[in-house]
Amino acid sequence: MTKRPFSPQSLLAQGGSHSDNENGVIIPPVYTSTTYLRDDDNQYRSGRVYSRADNPTYRPAEKLLAELENAADARLFASGMAAATAVFQALKPGDKVIAPKVMYWALRKWLQTFGVDSGLDVRFVDTTNLNELRDAIAERQPTLIWLETPGNPLWTVTDIAAVADMARNCGSLLAIDSTVATPLLTKPLDLGADIVMHSATKYLNGHSDVISGALAAREDNAFWQRLVAIRAQSGAVPGPQDAAQLLRGMRTLFLRVRESCQSALYIAEQLEQHPQVIEVLYPGLKSFVGHEIAVKQMQGGFGGMLSIRLAGGEKAAIAVAAKTQLWHRATSLGGVESLIEHRASIEGPDTPVPLDLLRLSVGIENADDLLNDLQQAIDLAHS
Ligand SMILES: *Cc1c(COP(=O)(O)O)cnc(C)c1O
C-alpha cells in the first residue's frame, strides 16, 4: 500500500483544492452543463457525453472519499438509497443475499418489496451473532452479504473483519453501510469489505441541506464497473450544485465528527446514571454488548449516534421528545444540529425497535446544553 503523506484531517480540510488551476481558483467550479463536446473526429475522449451519466463537479468529492476509504474508486449517487439499491440492482434474479435484522429501515423495506420482486432471495439474520451468520452462509452460499455497523437505530456492532473472512471463504461479496461510522472512524475496505456505502446526506455533508449518497470500492473490477454503469444508465446522480455543497460540507467533517463523538460519549455516560433511563445504547459504553468489537474496529470515537430507552415506555418517550428545547424533533442524522426522534413511529409495525426508544443524533452544540436539555425534558415528562 502506498504511504499517504497527509492525515485525513488535512485531506478533508483542503478537499478538492488545486483541482482546477486554469483560473487560479482554490475551490473547484460547479459545472452546470448537461452536455459535452465531441472531439473533431466524433470521439468523446473526455469520457463524458451527457450529464445524466456523469459530471466533473462530482470528481473532487469522489476522489476525497476514495482517499479516505483507501478505495480504488468512488462515485456519488442521488441519495444514500440510490447508492445502496444500485448494489442490489447489480445482482441477478435468484441471487442470495444476507442482510442484518437491525438496519436502515427504508432499505430493509426496499429489500422486502422491490428486492424480492426483482428475484433476489433475501434473508435477514442477526449479523452480530457470528455463529448464526456462519450457519446462514453455509446454508445459502450468498452472492452478497450486506452489513450496517453501527446498525441504525440500536447501534449494534458487527465484526467486519470476521465477516470478511467468511465472505472470502464462500466467494461472496461484502458491502457495508458505513454511514454512521463515517470514513473517519472505520475503514471497512481495509477490514476486507468489497464495497462501502454512505448516505452522504448525513455526516459527509453534515448540514441537513443536501440529499446524496456514495459508493466506494476496494478494487476497480467488473462488479464496480457494473455499479458505475447502473448509476449512468439509471441517472441516479446528484445535481452539480448539491455535489459542490457536499464537498464544502466534507471539508469540516473531521471537526464535526470529533465534536459529535466526544459529546455523544459524555451524554451516554451521564444518561446511564439517570433513574428514568432504563438503557443507553451506544458503542462507546463499556456496558454495551458490542463495545469490544467497536474498540477493535473503530478509531477516534464511537460515533455521534445513541439511543435511550425510557422507564415510562412509549408515552414517556414521545413526551420527552416533545419537551426538549434545543434538540429538534425530526428524523435524519449527522447534521451540526442535534435531532431527537421516537423511532418506532417512523419505522412502522414490523420494526425491531422498542416502543420506549428515542434516537439521538448528537450535533456540535455545547455538550452540557444538550445534556441539560434532555434531563429537563425527562424530568418534565416524568412529573
Ligand atoms: C439515511 C440513511 C440511509 C439512506 O440515505 P438517504 O441519503 O436518506 O437516501 C442509509 N443508511 C443509513 C444508515 C442512513 O442513516
Ligand as a Chemical Component Dictionary entry (heavy atoms), coordinates in Angstrom:
data_LIG
# 
_chem_comp.id                   LIG 
_chem_comp.type                 NON-POLYMER 
_chem_comp.pdbx_formal_charge   0 
_chem_comp.three_letter_code    LIG 
# 
loop_
_chem_comp_atom.comp_id 
_chem_comp_atom.atom_id 
_chem_comp_atom.alt_atom_id 
_chem_comp_atom.type_symbol 
_chem_comp_atom.charge 
_chem_comp_atom.model_Cartn_x 
_chem_comp_atom.model_Cartn_y 
_chem_comp_atom.model_Cartn_z 
_chem_comp_atom.pdbx_ordinal 
LIG C1 C1 C 0 -30.120 7.950 5.858 1  
LIG C2 C2 C 0 -29.522 6.617 5.749 2  
LIG C3 C3 C 0 -29.587 5.892 4.550 3  
LIG C4 C4 C 0 -30.315 6.415 3.335 4  
LIG O1 O1 O 0 -29.703 7.569 2.830 5  
LIG P1 P1 P 0 -30.545 8.734 2.067 6  
LIG O2 O2 O 0 -29.474 9.694 1.680 7  
LIG O3 O3 O 0 -31.554 9.264 3.029 8  
LIG O4 O4 O 0 -31.193 8.070 0.885 9  
LIG C5 C5 C 0 -28.979 4.653 4.519 10 
LIG N1 N1 N 0 -28.352 4.141 5.598 11 
LIG C6 C6 C 0 -28.270 4.807 6.756 12 
LIG C7 C7 C 0 -27.552 4.195 7.917 13 
LIG C8 C8 C 0 -28.849 6.063 6.870 14 
LIG O5 O5 O 0 -28.791 6.719 8.048 15 
# 
loop_
_chem_comp_bond.comp_id 
_chem_comp_bond.atom_id_1 
_chem_comp_bond.atom_id_2 
_chem_comp_bond.value_order 
_chem_comp_bond.pdbx_ordinal 
LIG C1 C2 SING 1  
LIG C2 C3 SING 2  
LIG C2 C8 DOUB 3  
LIG C3 C4 SING 4  
LIG C3 C5 DOUB 5  
LIG C4 O1 SING 6  
LIG O1 P1 SING 7  
LIG P1 O2 DOUB 8  
LIG P1 O3 SING 9  
LIG P1 O4 SING 10 
LIG C5 N1 SING 11 
LIG N1 C6 DOUB 12 
LIG C6 C7 SING 13 
LIG C6 C8 SING 14 
LIG C8 O5 SING 15 
# 
